[in-house]
Amino acid sequence: MFDILRDSTLGQLINYFSRGRLLPYADQRPGYILPARYTPRRTLESTTTLALHNGNEEHAEEAENVLPPLTPFRSRPAADFPHISRQSSRALSLIESRGIAQGGKEEEYRWLVTFEEVDSDDPRQWSRNKRVFIAGMICLLTFSVYLGSAIYVASIPGVVAEFHVSRVVATLGLSLFVCPYGIGPMLLSPLQETAILGRNPVYVFSLALFVIFQLPCIFAPNIGTILIFRFLAGFVGSPALATGGATIADLFPPKALPAGIGAWAMGAVCGPVFGPVVGGFAAQANGWKWPFWELFWLSAFTWIFIFLLLPETLADTILLRRAKRLRKLTGNELLKAPAELMNGDTGLGDIMYEYIVRTFQLCLEPAIFLAHCYISLVYAILYTFFESFFITFNEIHGFSLGVGGLPYLSFIVGAIITFPLYILYQKKRIEPMMGKSKFTPEIRLEVALIGSFFIPVSLFLFGWSARESVHWIVPCVGAALYLPGIYLSFQGIFLYVIVGYSRVAASVLAGNDFMRSCFASAFPRFGVAMFRALGLGGGCSLLAGVSMLMIPAIWALKRYGGVLRRRSKWTE
């Protein structure tokens, strides 16, 4: 508990302003024993000089032997440095590949600050309970932001009546909230990849703005104010949606990563589903403003929670802070973190430019483009689904505004069944294959291909059972079947691009986020009109037909994805 509080945003502030006297790290406590390789060079050099001056050459030779060897770091394999962690080994490989180990910088490598073999500051060495607790906080953060999208659905009838606008105009509050889900990460996610900031400052600052932006919506004098601040709230809330998976990856090794990402994805799925349920009863009892109040309360609680208890998980940031403390302790300015050697001469503007340009370049890769298109389609259909629920349950079956939100819980039923089966699939099917030569990234698409068949079945069943003569439970079953479709598709495709394009995974996921958010913000604009014109059966059949046309693309990607990846300049 002490470590979690110390590493949180609040703990970092207390440690900084108390100069390490409060909530100290091990290297800030009295009696700390400095590892031998961090011994200040100037101290050793002064010892050598003094010994030579006194004519004691033997003593001087002994002092010189304490110094790190003169062999250039770039000529020695990582195996020669057992104390170097996964992240630092990767950093050294990148340093060597970029040719940075040139021009007399070898001396810096001898003082590289890394994780120890047993290190309580290494996120992947934290206890299992601590890592699960932190992953739970990321799930809560993601849930809180995603809840903000669909909770607005319950406010739409009240907004229409209050401001005398059409339902199409009022629905813009949903579209303008979802659209910046893809724009925000382009600008904010690169900040969370920099060692000087890390994950937490962006999480804390952006969520604080998210909380504040709910107030103008509550006290809005006109529809324009709601639309503007819905857009801004979606923008500042987006880092949790884009980088939450990266935080999970900071905590868990590759073998456990699918389960971690799967649990995080459940938080992402449950947010939009619970939104209409939570907001429906509030709007029915107290008016359209109350769903905004609920979002304000939940996001404010989440902000306090992460401000007090969410520790930094980015290894580069943790090592950078350690290097600064050790330089202060020893006076040895040669002590450097891997990130300082990798990006010492790279400005934030250059990092962001590379990130944005590379993201759009990767969208043109054939394999990635197909994956993006399919995920964008199923994600957009989900938000179009929300428009059909009001017609089906409130208009056809006569449910009240509050009770009309309960059918959304069908997705939760689907999630409760799907998640354990997915974990079982990972244990029995995927994990035994890992490490074998026949295991390729395309294997990950198996589960996406299975999930793709649930989507048209769900749409057909929901659309053609949405009538007064059919019991309301039948379209609920149809809706529940959509959850395994979208969940398994997301898991399969996300893990495919993360493993297949590991060197640029962050940029690939940012491009996916951008495309699917653009699709999802556009589809609700014509969803109601489509269902009115074609009927629920015809509208859902059209969407099912489009999703069926994309199934062969997933099969082709599974069959020929390896060929496409081998031709790509972005794969290792």
N, C-alpha and C positions, 0 to 999 in steps of 0.2 A: 504493500500500500504506500509506503514511504517513497519507493522509486516512482510509482505512478504519479503521485502528487508532485514530486521534484521535477519530473520530465514534462509535466503539463505546462500549458501557457502560463498559468498563475505561478507555478513553481519556478519556471525559468525567470519570471520577473522578480520574484522574491530573491532567488539566488543571485541575480545580476545586481540588484540595488543593495543587497547586503554584502556584496563582494565575496560571496561564497561562504559567509559565516552561517547563514541559514539555509537549510536544505542542501548541504554540501555534497559534492561528488567525492569519490574515494581519493582522488588526487588533490582535493582541497582540504582534506582532514590532516591534522597533525600526525606525524609518524608515518606518512605515506612513503612506501618504498618504491623508488623509481626503477622501472625495468632497465636492465643494463644497456640495452641498445639506445635508450633515450638520454644517456649520460651526456651532459653538455660538452660539446666539442671544445668550446673556448677554455673550459676548466682543464680538460686533458691536454690541450695545446700549451696552456700556460705551465702545466706541470712538466711537460717535455722541455720547454724552453728554459725553465728554471734549472732542470737537471743538467742540461747541456752547459748552461752558464757556469754551473758549479763543477763542471768537469766529470760528472757522473754519467758516462755514456750508457752504462748498463741500466741505470734507473730510467734514462730517457727511452731506451729501447723497450723496456717493459711498459712504459706509459703509451708509447706508440702502438703497441700490440693491443691495447684496450680499444683503440679506435676501430670503427667498422672497416672491413677489408676494402682495398682500393679497387677491387674488381668492379667494372661498370655494372650497374644494376641490370641494364638491358641485355647483358650477355649471360645472365643467370636465370634458369627456369624457376617458375613459381614454386616448384616442389622443394627448392632449396630454402624456402622461407615458410616453414610450417606454421608460424604465427600469423601469417597473412590470411585474412578471411575470404569468403566467397566474393564479396563486393570488391575488396582490395585487389584480389587476383584478377578479377575482370578489369579493374581500373588499370593494372599494370599491362595487361594485354592490349588494351586500347592505347595506352601511352606508347608502347612499343610500335604498334601498327601505325600510329600517326607520326612516328619519327620524332617524338618529343625528346627522346633520350639522345640528344645531339647537342652540340654547342656548349659543352662543359657543364651541363646540368646534372651529370651523374651523381654529384655530391648530394643533391637533394634527395635522391632515392634511398640513400643509406639511412635517412631519418624519417622514412615514411611511417606515419601514425596509422596503425591498423587495429582491428579487434584481436584480442588474445584468444588462445584456444578455448579457454573457459572465461567468458566475459559476460558479466551481468548487464552490460549496456548494449549488447548485440540483440536486436529484436527477435531473431530466430532462436536465440538461446534462452529467452524468457520462459518462464514456466507455462505449461499448457493452459492452466486456468487464467493466467494473466493475458495470454494471447487471445483466448476465447472471449474474455471480458472486453478487450479492446476491439475485437471484431464485432462484438455486440453493439458497442458505441457507434461504430461506422454504419452498421445496419440501421440503428435508430436515426442517425443523421440522414441517411439516404431515404428512409421511410418518411421523415418529417418533410423533406423537400418534395418528394414525389406525391405525398398526400395533397400538397398545395395545388396540383394540377386539377385533379378530378373533384376535389371538394367544392370547386367553383360551380360544378354542374348543378348542385342544389340551389345555388343563388341565382341561376339564370332566370327563372320565372319572376322572381322578385325584382331583379334588375330591369327586366322588360317593363314591368308595371311601374316601377319607380321613375324611370327616366324616359318612358314612352318611346322605346326603340324596338326594332324588330328582333326576333330571336336570333337571326343570322348575325346582326350587329352585336348582340349580347354574347354570342358564342365566341366572338373575337377574344374575350377575356381568357378563354381556354387556349385558343390557338397562339395568342401572343405570349402566354406563359410557357408553352411547350417549345416554341421556335427557338428562343435563346438557350435552351438546353444544349444545342449544338454550336451556337456562336460563342457562348461564354468560355468553354474549355479551350477554344483556339487562343484566347488571350490570357486566361487565368491558369490553365494547367501547366504551361511552361514555367510559371513562377514556382509551382510546387515540385519541379524537377531540379531546381537550383539549390545547391548546398547551403547557401547563405540564408535562405528562407525555410526550406523544407515544406512538409505537408501542413503543419498546424497553423501557422499565421494566416494562410489563405482560408483554411476552413473556418477559423474563428472570426476573422474580419468580415468575410463574405456572409456568413450566417447572421452576424450582428446586423448587417444591412438588410438581410432578408426579413428579419424580425421587424425592423423599423419600417420597411416598405409595406407592411400590412396595414399600418395605421392610416395612411392616405386613402387606401381602398375602403376602410371602414367609414371614414368621415368624408368620402368623396361627394362633391357637390354636383358632379355630372359624370356621364359615362366615359368621357375622355380621360379623366383622372384615374379611373379604374383601369382602363386599358394601358395607360402609360406605366403605372406602377406595377401592374401585372407583368409587363414585359421586363421591367427592371428587376423584379423579384425573381423571375425565372433566370435572368442573366446571372445574378449574384449567387443564386442557389445551385448553379450548374457544377461547380467544382466537386461537390460531394458525389454527384452522379458519374462524373468522368474519372475522378481520381480515387474514388472509394475502392475500386478493384485493385489499384496499385498499392494502396495501404494494406489491403489483405495480402497481396503478394510480398510485401515487406516482412510479414509475420510468419508465413508458412512456407515450408520447402515444396518443391515441385510435386512430390507425391501426394501431399495433403492439400495442394492448392485447389483442385476441382471442388472438394467439399467446402473449402472456405469461400470460393467464388460463388458456389451454389447457394450457400446460406445467405451471402450478401445479396444475391439476386432475388432471393425470396423477399427481403426487405424492399427491394425495388418494385417487385410485383404487387406486394400487399399495399403499398402506398396509394396508388391510383384506385385500387379496389375498395379500400376502406373509406376513401374520400367521400363518395356519395352516401355511404351508410352513416358516417359520422355527421356530415353536413345536412343530410335530409331532415332528420328529426329536429336539429337546431333551427333550420330555416323555417320549418313548419310551425314550431312553437314561438319563435322570437323574431322572425323576419330574416331577410337575405343577408344582413350584416353578420349574423352570428357564426356562420361557417368561417368568416374571416377572423373573428375573435378566437375561435377554436384553433385555427392555424397559428395565430399569434401566440397563444398560450403554449401550444406544443413546441413550436420552434424556439420560444424563449427558454423553456425548460431544457431543451436539447442544447442550446447555446451555453447555459450555465453548466450543464453536465460536462460538455467537452472542454470548456474553459478550465474547469477544476480537475478533470481526471484523464483527459486524452493525452497520452505521451507522444512525443515525436517518434516516428518509425523509419524515416528515411536514413539509411546507413551513412550516406555522404554527409548529411547534416550533423549526425551524432559524432562522426569522426572529426569533422571540421571544428566543432565546439571543443572536443577533447584536445585537438592540436593547439588551439588557442590557449587553453588552460595550461598545457604542458610547456608552451613557450613562455608563458608568464611565470611558471614555477621554476623553470631551469634557466631562463635567459637565452636558450638556444633557439635562434631564429630560423635554423635550418629544419626544424621539425615541421613537417607538412602533412596534411591530409591528402588522400588520393585526388579528391575533387580540386584541390588547389593546384595540383600539377596538371590535371586534365583540362581545366577551364580557366586557368589563371589569367590568360590573355584574351579571354572571350567575354564580351559584354553581354548584358541581358538582352539588348536589342538584337544582337546577332543570333542569340539562342532562339528568341521568339521568331525571328524571320526564318531561320532554318526549320523550325518546328512547323510553322504554318505552310511554308512552301512545300516541304516534304509531305505534309498531310495530304495536300491536293494532288501531288505527283503520285502518291501511293493509291489514291482513288482510281487512277487510270490503269493500274495493274489488273489484268483480266480476272485473276482468281479473287482478288480483293473486291473488285467491282461487283462481281456476281454475289459474293457474300453480303456486301453492303446493301445491294438491291433487295435481296430476299428479307433480310432482317428489317429493313425500312418498311417493306410492305406489311409484314405481319404486325409490326409495332403500330403502324398507322391504322390498320384494321381494328386494333384493340380500341383506339380512341374513337373510331367511327362506331364501334359496338356500343359505346356509352350513349350515343345519341339514340340508338334504337331501343335502349332500355326504357326510356321515358315513354316512347310511343307504345311499347308492348305492355308494360305493367301499369303505368299511370293512366294512359288513355284507353287501351283496350280492356284491361282487367280492372280498372277503376281503383287502383291502389292510391293511398294518400301520398303526399310528398315524402314523408318519413318512411313509411312502409315500402314505398317504391324503391328505396335504396337498398333494402335487404336482399333482393335477388343478386346484387353484386357479390354477396358472400359465396355464391356458387364458385367463383374463382378460388376462394380460400379453400373450399372443399377439395377442388382439383389440386391445389398446391399441397395440401396435407397428404394426399395420396401420392403425388408425383415425386416429391423430394426424397422420401425414403427409398423409393424404387430407383431413383437416379443414383443415390449413394451406393445402393446394392449393385447396380450396373458397374459403377466405377470399381468397386472392390472385386467383383467376380470376373469382369470382362477386361477392363482396361489395365488395372494394376499388374496382373500377371504378365501382360504383354510388354510393359515398360522395361526398357533396357535391352530388348531383343531387336535383332536387325530388321525383322518384319514390321516393327512398330514405326509407323510414319505419322506425321500430323494429320493426314487424311483419315486415319482411323477415328479421329475425334468427330468426324462428320456423320458417323453411323447414327448417333443419337439424334442429330439434327434431321436426318432423313426419316427416322422413325416419327419424330415429332411433326414433320411436315404433313403427314396424312391426317393428323387430328384436326388440323385447321379447317379444311373444307367440310369434313364430317360435322364439326361443330357449327359452322355457318349454315349448312343445309338444314340441320336439325332445328336450330334456333329460328331461322327465317320462316320455315314452313309450318312450324308449330305455334307461331306467334299469332294466334287468333282466339276469339272469345270461346269458340267451341272446344278448344283443347285446354286441358288443365294447365295452370301456370307453372307447374313443376317441370313440364317437358322442356320449355325453352330454358329453364334454369339448368337442366341437365346438359342441354346443348351448349350453354355458356361455360359450364364447368369443363367441358372437353377442350375448350380453347386454351386453357391454362397449360396442360402438358404440351400442347403444340408450340406455343410461344416460348415456354420455359426451356424445353429441350432444344429448340432451334437456337435460342440465345446461347445456351451452354456449349453446344457443339461448335457453333461458328466462332464464338469468342475464343474458346480454347484452341481452335484450329489456327486462327490468325496470330494468337499469342505465341504458340509453339512454332508455327511455320515461318513467321516473320518476327522472331524474338528480338532481333537487333533494332527493329523500328516499331515494336509492338505499341508503344504509347501513341505514336502518330497514326497507326492503323486504327486504333480504338477511337481516337479523336475524330478521324474521318467518318467512321461508322456512326458515332454520336451525332455528327453534323448532318449526315444524310437522313438518318431515321427521324431526327427532330424536325427537319424540314418537311418530310412526308407527313409526320404525325400532326404538324400544325396546319397543314393544308387540307387533309381529309375531312375533318369535322366541318369545314366550311361548306362542303357540298353533301355531307352525310344526311342531314334531315331532308333536304330537297330530293335527294336520290330515293330515300325510303318513301317519301310522299308520292313521288312520281311512279316508281316501280312496285311499290308495296314492300313490305318486309321480306316476303319470300323472294321476290325478284331482285331486290337490292342485295340481300345476303347471297343469293345464287351468283350474282355478278362478281362479288368479292371472292366467293369460293372458286369460281372459274379462273380468276386471275391468279389466285394462290396455287391452283393446280398446275397452271402453266409454268410456274416457277419450280415445281418439284424436279423436273428433269435437269434443271440447272444445278440443283444440289447434288443430284446423282452424278452429273458430268464433272462437277468439282471434286467429288470423292474419287472418281475414276481417273481423271486426268490432272488433278491439282498438282501432283508431284512434278509432272512435266512442265507445267506453267511456273512452278517455283524455281526449278532448275534454270530456267531461262531468265529469271529475274535478277537484277543487280542488287536487290534489297535483301536477299537471303544469304545466310552464311554458308 
